[in-house]
Amino acid sequence: MNPKSAQTLELPKILNRLASYAAFSASKALALELEPTPYLDEAQDRQKETAEARRLLASHDHITIGGSRDVRSDVMAAERGVLLEPQTLLDIRYTLRQATTLSLIHI
């Protein structure tokens, strides 16, 4: 999408509003980076994911990612061969377990 169209459609306002609902720094960043797709099948896939997330939140209101943290920089450091502190490894483990728990819930 060209910048003029994005401004006309107020895309930055929409993305900021979406990001305001995110409770996790990584989610906020991902929301702000979203771009419209010109492909119908991709748009439909995104709508299905959104509908699934809404059903999940409606039927499992106790679900949380509490205690998780943004581990992207730690993971990138590990990929470069940096040795991680034990607490950092535990943070990564916990965050992955929270993500796994979310992926295993059936709607």
Secondary structure in CASP SS format (residue, H / E / C, confidence):
PFRMAT SS
TARGET T0000
AUTHOR 0000-0000-0000
METHOD secondary structure of the structure
MODEL  1
M C 1.00
N C 1.00
P H 1.00
K H 1.00
S H 1.00
A H 1.00
Q H 1.00
T H 1.00
L C 1.00
E C 1.00
L H 1.00
P H 1.00
K H 1.00
I H 1.00
L H 1.00
N H 1.00
R H 1.00
L H 1.00
A H 1.00
S H 1.00
Y C 1.00
A C 1.00
A C 1.00
F C 1.00
S H 1.00
A H 1.00
S H 1.00
K H 1.00
A H 1.00
L H 1.00
A H 1.00
L H 1.00
E H 1.00
L C 1.00
E C 1.00
P C 1.00
T C 1.00
P C 1.00
Y C 1.00
L H 1.00
D H 1.00
E H 1.00
A H 1.00
Q H 1.00
D H 1.00
R H 1.00
Q H 1.00
K H 1.00
E H 1.00
T H 1.00
A H 1.00
E H 1.00
A H 1.00
R H 1.00
R H 1.00
L H 1.00
L H 1.00
A H 1.00
S H 1.00
H C 1.00
D C 1.00
H C 1.00
I C 1.00
T C 1.00
I C 1.00
G C 1.00
G C 1.00
S C 1.00
R C 1.00
D C 1.00
V C 1.00
R H 1.00
S H 1.00
D H 1.00
V H 1.00
M H 1.00
A H 1.00
A H 1.00
E H 1.00
R C 1.00
G C 1.00
V C 1.00
L C 1.00
L C 1.00
E C 1.00
P H 1.00
Q H 1.00
T H 1.00
L H 1.00
L H 1.00
D H 1.00
I H 1.00
R H 1.00
Y H 1.00
T H 1.00
L H 1.00
R H 1.00
Q H 1.00
A H 1.00
T H 1.00
T H 1.00
L H 1.00
S H 1.00
L H 1.00
I C 1.00
H C 1.00
I C 1.00
END
